[in-house]
Amino acid sequence: MLYSLALFVLLGTGLAASVGFLILHRPRRFFRVTEINASWWVIIVGLWYARSLALLGIRGGHPSQTWWDMVISIGLLTAIDALLLVRLISYAAYRREHP
């Protein structure tokens, strides 16, 4: 139960950060090299998180047999969430300085 709750929180945080960045960034030309570098990885991770949340809601989170498998999955989700939050916060600071 605690494992499922941790997955819901981490996936929800990452999805919110991804959507928040895309709302702030409002990419106009998706296929320019600058836009691909700036926002495509956020879009891909956001879609991956949305899919994972949907599957987690349908199937539920079943912890694996080994403790290190749970530690690796939660650790990777935490690292990706940190990257998304840094991206969101740094872009928000950039927007404040350059209106």
N, C-alpha and C positions, 0 to 999 in steps of 0.2 A: 504494500500500500504506500509506504513512504517512497519507494522507488518510482512508482507511477506519479505521485505528486511532484517529485523532483523533476521528472521528465516533462510534465505539464507546465511547470513554472519555467523551466529553461527554454522549452520550445515556444511558449507564449511570449517570453521576454525577447527572444531572438526575432520572432515574427513581428512583434510590435516595433522593434528597432529597425527592422528592414522596411516596413511600411512607412514608418516615420521618416526615414531617410528619403524614400522615394517621393513622399509628399513634399518635403522641403526642397528636394533637388529638381523635381519636375523636368525630367529629361525630355527634350524636344526632338532631337534627331538620334534615334537609338543606334544607328549603324555607323556613326562616326567613331574613329579610333578613340577619341577623348571620352566619349560617352560609354563606349564598351569598357574602357579601363576604369571609369568612375563608378558605373552603376550596374553593369551586367552581373558581376559576381554577387552583388546584393540581391538582385532579382532572382538569380538561380538559388541562392541560399534561402530566400524567402519562400519560394515555391517548394523547395525541399522541406522546409519547416512546416508549411501549411499541410503538405501531404502527410508528414509524420504525425502532426496533431490529429488529423482526420483518422489515420490508422490507429493511433493510440486511443482515440475516443471509441472507435469501433471494437477493437480487439482487447484493449487494456494493456497495461504494462506488466509483463511477466518477467521477473528477474531471472537471470541465467543461473546455471548451476554453480558457477565460480564467482567469487567476490571480485576478482580482478577484471572480469568482463564488465561488471557494473561500474567499477571505478574508471575504466577506460572510456565507456560511453558517456558517463556524466562529466568526466574531465574534458573530453572533446567538445561536448555541447557547451560547457562553460567557456572554453577557449574561443569557440566561434561566436558565442554571445558577447564576449569581451571585445572581439574585433568589430562586431556590428555596432556595439554601443560606442566604441571609440570613433568609428566612422560617423555615426549620427552626431555625437557631441562635437567632433572637430568640424563637421560641415555646418552645424548650427553656429559655432563660433566664427567660422569664415563668413557666413551670411550676415552676422551682426557687424563685422568689420567692413564688409564690402556690400552695401545694399544695392 
